[in-house]
Amino acid sequence: MDKNYFESGLKFYRAKRYKNALDEFLLVTEDPSENSDLSYYLGLCYANLEKYEDALVFLEQVVTSHTDILIIYQARLLLSYIYTITRRYKLAEFELDELVKVGFESAQVYSILSYVSYAQKNTDRSLEFLEKALDLEPENPNLLNSRGYIGAETGGDIEDALTYCKKAVRMKNDHPAYLDSLGWAYYKAGRLEEAKVYLKRAYALASNNKIIAHHLKIVIEHNS
């Protein structure tokens, strides 16, 4: 019967019906601490339902007990994401460093490490991780945008920052975050008219975004 509950849970999970999947997995009587596959799917369900504290309990069990290295990789990556969005940056950093240590280097890992470093105001390290990510995926618009924005925000080579931002916008010219970064880079370069053009476009696409609204307000006030 437990196997039926587990198989039913898998079907619901694959259909992205996470609440139904969780209900089925919870009917399995086996202790999750003794069944790392069950722990893994419980952790995934809780994470998808944004019940992050519950997800952490099971995902931590996975990284200490599972034998499948790819599942451990996925669990650590999800742990790092949860720790990042809940602002436990040192714990996120630990999970990501563990991945790098065993050779799981990817643009995604380095991108999250960059964000975690930036959140802790270590901009030099943040830029180092972005460069490593871009070495692996040089045409990734998210990475290009991040590299340009951080470069502009931290007073680096502004022309270099503009180059990264422009490339991201060329690849996705209707992405509000990319338009915002380019507008902000133009502002940092003292090119206010161009800054206003791109920030207005960003705001038109995402008027509820507080960062974009703040950037546009600064530029308009500076330009008046």
PyMOL commands that set and color helices and strands:
alter all, ss='L'
color gray80, all
select helices_A, chain A and resi 2-14+18-25+32-34+36-48+52-65+69-85+89-101+107-119+123-136+141-153+158-171+176-188+192-205+210-223
alter helices_A, ss='H'
color red, helices_A
deselect
rebuild
show_as cartoon
